[in-house]
Amino acid sequence: MIHTEGLTKTFTRGKETVEAVKGVDVDVAEGELVAFLGPNGAGKSTTLRMLTGLLAPTAGSARVAGVDVVTRPAHVRQRIGYIGQGNGAGHSYRVLDELVTQGRFYGIPTAEALRRATDLIASMQLDGLEKRTVSTLSGGQRRRLDVAMGLMNHPPLLFLDEPTTGMDPQSRANLWEHILRMRAEFGMTIVLTTHYLEEADRMAERVVVIDHGSIIADARPEVLRLEHAADVITLRFAPDDVGTARSALGADLRFAPAIAQSGDDALLLTLDRGAEALPDILYRLDAAGVRPASATIAEATLDDVFLNLTGRSLREEGAAA
């Protein structure tokens, strides 16, 4: 569905040349849901603008939905759906009129555009709002309208650029419920950008991390967590037992390098697959006559992965954006 080779974009600012995207090679298969993550200024948005035919590459090639983005960018835009960060509907337009107009922009006959608009209004739970102006809708309703507008041409490929930014958790969950149902109905491929790491972790089948204009990681979320982050087990004891517990665990070569003390009553163990290691840890402590007061596991997250790969937290990036 997407195939790029050496995709590059440079900008000239005065006497300075900035290489925003540096030879990106990426493939997205039909039907995949892929999340692109990257810090602000990493080249993520520039890459998406090239893939959607909105920005011409400086070098390299890309085919999107079977179309060359360099030679036929307008045809690419006919074949895809794109939902940007801001609301796309005109505030003074009525909901049904806006959808029908969007369909007409794609060259869809009026009667067919009306039929599709009516179907999407029902699918996105916008019933009863057909004659309301966009400015009177709630934030969640506007975002669902944006998704409906992006689906008017029944695209095989949908780009979602920060689709849930600024929404409350309930509205985010509701929007994703609609998006996934539409994906199943239309068999769409989806490319997502988001600052919500748990959203990418839960929804995406693959995560592509971009930094300084290059892809630095590309794998399933669980693979990234295993390869680039670790779980942290926190064990709390009576202060007099900490030394005995540390000695017992330090005698096992699997655990010795992972142990750190926190305060006078806790040990931290940074390990891969912490849940699998915990029974052995508790067994060794029991054999030494030590019983922890509590044991908790903080599982590795995509934010841990992102921090380890880039030195920055995407949560902080999102809060600052």
Secondary structure, DSSP 8 states (H G I E B T S, - for coil): -EEEEEEEEEEEETTEEEEEEEEEEEEE-TT-EEEEE--TTSSHHHHHHHHTTSS--SEEEEEETTEETTT-HHHHHHHEEEE-SS--S-TTSBHHHHHHHHHHHTT--HHHHHHHHHHHHHHTT-TT-TTSBGGGS-HHHHHHHHHHHHTTT--SEEEEESTTTT--HHHHHHHHHHHHHHHHHHT-EEEEE-S-HHHHHHH-SEEEEEETTEEEEEE-HHHHHHHH--EEEEEE--GGGHHHHHHHHHTSTTTGGGEEEETTTEEEEEESSHHHHHHHHHHHHHHTT---SEEEEE---HHHHHHHHHSS-HHHHHHH-
